[in-house]
Amino acid sequence: MIIFVSIKKLVQTFWWLIAAVALYVFYQSIGLMMSFLLVIGLLGLRFAPALVLPILLVAIGVHFTGGFSFIADMIVWGFWGLVSLPFVFALVENRQTNTERKKQGK
């Protein structure tokens, strides 16, 4: 019995195997989230180059925090910043009027 093997299909299967091994190595070394962001970044670079900078900033945030939790942290910090903003303005105004009174008293 003779088995016919297409060299073209064999080489194509070999390249798919190398791609699968590379994906597994990326997954083991940088994690699932960074692998996902790498794919999104490459797709963004190909189809929407204007989105590369925001994707890069998100990737840096994921790298340093170990996950996407930095987005929730930024939302919480922003909320507390907006809540405390009137108190900060009142404190600055109070400090400014006290400084002006001391200058006028001298």
C-alpha positions in Angstrom: 0.0 0.0 0.0 1.4 3.4 -1.0 0.7 6.5 1.2 0.9 9.8 -0.7 2.1 12.7 1.5 1.8 16.2 0.3 5.0 18.0 1.2 3.2 21.4 1.2 0.7 20.1 3.8 3.5 18.6 5.8 5.4 21.9 5.9 2.2 23.8 6.7 1.5 21.5 9.6 5.1 21.9 10.8 4.6 25.7 10.9 1.3 25.4 12.8 3.1 23.2 15.3 5.8 25.8 15.8 3.1 28.5 16.3 1.3 26.3 18.9 4.6 25.8 20.8 5.3 29.5 20.7 1.9 30.3 22.0 2.3 27.8 24.8 5.7 29.3 25.7 4.2 32.8 25.7 1.3 31.5 27.9 3.7 29.9 30.4 6.1 32.8 30.6 4.0 36.0 30.4 0.5 34.7 31.4 -2.9 34.6 29.8 -3.7 38.3 30.1 -0.4 39.5 28.6 -0.8 36.9 25.8 -4.3 38.3 25.1 -3.0 41.9 25.1 -0.1 40.8 22.8 -2.7 39.5 20.3 -4.9 42.5 20.7 -1.9 44.8 20.2 -0.7 43.1 17.1 -4.2 43.2 15.6 -4.5 46.9 16.6 -1.1 47.5 14.9 -2.4 45.9 11.8 -6.0 47.2 11.6 -6.1 50.4 13.8 -2.7 51.9 14.4 -4.2 54.8 16.4 -5.2 52.3 19.2 -1.7 51.1 19.7 -0.9 53.7 22.4 -3.9 53.0 24.6 -3.3 49.2 24.2 0.3 49.8 25.2 -0.8 51.7 28.3 -3.2 49.0 29.3 -0.5 46.4 28.8 1.9 48.3 31.0 -0.8 48.6 33.7 -1.5 44.8 33.5 2.2 44.0 33.6 2.9 46.0 36.8 -0.3 45.1 38.7 -0.5 41.5 37.5 -4.0 41.8 36.1 -6.7 44.1 35.0 -7.5 45.3 38.6 -5.7 48.6 38.0 -8.7 49.8 36.0 -11.0 49.3 39.0 -8.4 51.0 41.2 -8.3 54.0 38.9 -12.1 54.2 38.9 -12.2 54.1 42.8 -9.3 56.7 43.0 -11.2 58.9 40.5 -14.4 58.7 42.5 -12.7 59.5 45.8 -10.9 62.4 44.1 -14.2 63.9 42.9 -15.7 63.4 46.4 -12.8 65.1 48.2 -12.4 67.9 45.6 -14.8 70.3 47.4 -13.0 69.8 50.7 -9.6 70.5 49.2 -10.9 73.7 47.6 -12.4 74.8 50.9 -9.1 74.0 52.7 -7.1 76.0 50.1 -9.5 78.9 50.3 -9.4 78.9 54.1 -5.6 78.8 54.1 -5.4 81.6 51.6 -7.7 83.9 53.6 -5.7 83.2 56.8 -2.5 84.0 55.0 -4.0 87.3 53.7 -5.2 88.2 57.2 -1.8 87.7 58.7 -0.2 89.9 56.0 -2.7 92.6 56.7 -2.2 92.4 60.4 1.6 93.1 60.2 
